[in-house]
Amino acid sequence: MEKELSLKKIALLGNPNVGKSSLFNSLTGLNQQVGNFPGVTVEKKTGLCRFLNQEQTEIIDLPGLYSLFVKSADEAVVLETLIDPNTQINLLLVVLDACNLERSLMLYTQALDLGYDAIPLLTMNDLAKKRGIKVDLQELSKNLKQAIFEINPRKHKGIKELKAFLADYNPVKKEADSDFKNRLMLGQFDLMKSLSSESKKISREELEKSGKDSTDVQLEDTLQRMNTVHELLGTAINFEKVSKKNSTASIDKVITHPIFGYLIYLGVLMLIFQFIFSVAEYPMNWIDSSFASINAWLKSVLPQSAITDLLTEGIIAGIGGIIIFIPQIAILFAFIAVLEESGYMSRVVYLMDKPMRMFGLNGKSVVPLISGAACAVPAIMSARGIDSYKERLITIFVTPFISCSARLPVYIIIIALVIPEGTFLGFSYKGLSLMGLYLLGIFAALLTATAMSFILKTKDKSLFLIDLPSYRMPRWKNIGITVYQKSGSFVLEAGKIILAISVILWALASYGPTTAMKLAEQKTEEMMLENPALNKEEVLSAQKLEASFIGHFGHFIEPAIRPLGYDWKVGIALITSFAAREVFVGTLGTIYSVGEQDFDQKLVDKMRNETFSNGNKVFNLASGFSLLVFYVFAMQCMSTVAIVYRETGGWKWPIIQLIYMSGLAWAAAFVTYNLLS
Amino acid sequence: MQQITKETVVLVKATTDCNYRIIEIRNRLLALKLMEMGCLEGMIIQKISAAPFNGPLIIRVYPNENLLAIRYEDSADILISEALSKSSDN
């Protein structure tokens, strides 16, 4: 039974690293959206393309895979999309790699057996020629009984012809081969989320009856298919001996060298780190000061009112808090895109597999972990490149343990306060303490990762087997699109949560019970009468903060943080620093009415003299270290919570992470405080 | 199942300057995944490099000259012929 249909939706199918994304970018340009496949963290890219005068057609870029006999939950989304009875996809563009025609055609025949109309597109023919692989397109097209297009999306070759061909193409949908569909079910029913438990049970029973296991079913089908592919290829492919030395082989001699390979990787990581840590600072400072001047300007032109405050202190400050991440996200993803596009990332996985596997992590986890030292938000986003769901989740979970740049101001002020001057083996105590804090974070990350790798169960059958593509020059357009998309999806998806929380925090810090707020004003007047030398504005904001809801909340949580050595003032700073850790320092500045001049020194002086009601000092070695340890472990960052929500597609993991990290922070701070006091 | 004899060795023992023929892949899941990636029993391969401390190995699969990385532990399941020829690449 054949049905002729109008072109509704096209999906791109192909092996990994065959230039599928380049083709997608060539067809859709910036006209694309990135989301998740339902229920999983696999990126779903869709875009629109107009073929001549036709209406716009939707194009889906399916994740690359070798076979529809999928090995992981991530790959399963491809199969589930294709076998969905309600799918509107009615044409597949199957990208064939000329360097690997057998395996490309294997996937192509699977697509045909699902009943899809599939047009084969041959890519990488330039590379194949260099390797001495000669593909006779006419012969192959004759064998396949199907026109083949040779394209080179990197150079935009063949795209115009393809578009013209598709403009008046009417795809034909056939019935799927029922034997193949049955084998697909038997081979992987346990990985498929869309199947009802009833149909899983039927498949399981059928499989048991046949006396085989799912691997047998898959092996039989694949072997048979490979034989078919060989017949189809026939004389359409020829191999010639080429005398020219393979440039990839020469580069690999250095890049994958047991010593130089690691040194080069270390250099690459340091370069990335340097860029997201230092170079990003310039645009970040610029964004920061721009938002400050917008706010100052608005305050000067708008009447003083609650709405003006909401706009300036709540909304615009909140948006500033989102935009500030863009330089780091853009830089990190530009680097990652270059590493992926050039073929280097696969070598990193090869080099780092052994060391990272000891902790249940992936070779690709190194990039998120190192980037986490600048900021957990782009770092967690970069975990998306990790193929295995379990390893990706573990990486996302432990990355916030790495001390990020926002913790540094907190560390510095407290170290200045409680760590004495002096040296040990030529290193200052202060420097050693700072290093200790970073190491503590790394230690917690690795320990947690190891524990999680034992706890988390996975149905994935994936073996470590990776394809090392030939080195290629990155295509700058692809990199630009990646950077644009990553920044955009962060602003739109994590940004709204960050904005909401920052407005709530602002409201809680600006408002309080009416009587308490009035009392704060009265108290300020009294204090001013007693000591006219005080800065009235500073005193008033300190009094108001104490009277606000957050101030009340600080008092409320005091019993919980008293065992850690903190008073309610520190409690207030802990709560406000959920907006961003460095806010801790600013909040203490407000509470202790420290003016802008010589801020750090004055704050340290004030903190040094701060006492509990019984006259004991609030900040001593024990409470200082307790606070430091607390900040190493605690997930005190709403942006991190928001990005974990986006990356894992739900609230489950960010909540588990928040509880785990806060619990660990509390316990570690408690132990530290009691050991030192 | 093929016995490891004088004529056959496991992949981990291969030297980098020679080509070998894959005789048997003794782990079905590995055989499946390798087949899907275009590497079947009977094909000629060459070991290119190995990451330190029993890290993964890189093999080149002929005639396509594809490079694959495979874990050391898994490579013990790949049975290869004795060295066929000196590789031209080295």
Interface residues (C-beta under 8 A of the other chain):
Chain A: Y66 S67 F69 K71 C99 N100 E102 R103 M106 R131 I133 T215 D216 Q218 L219 T222 L223 M226 F239 K245 N246 T248 A249 D252 T256 H257 P258 S346 V349 Y350 L351 D353 K354 K461 L463 F464 L465 I466 D467 L468 P469
Chain B: R28 L29 L30 A31 L32 K33 L34 M35 E36 M37 G38 L40 I48 S49 A50 A51 P52 F53 N54 G55 P56 I58 P63 N64 E65 N66 L67 L68 A69 I70 R71 D74 D89
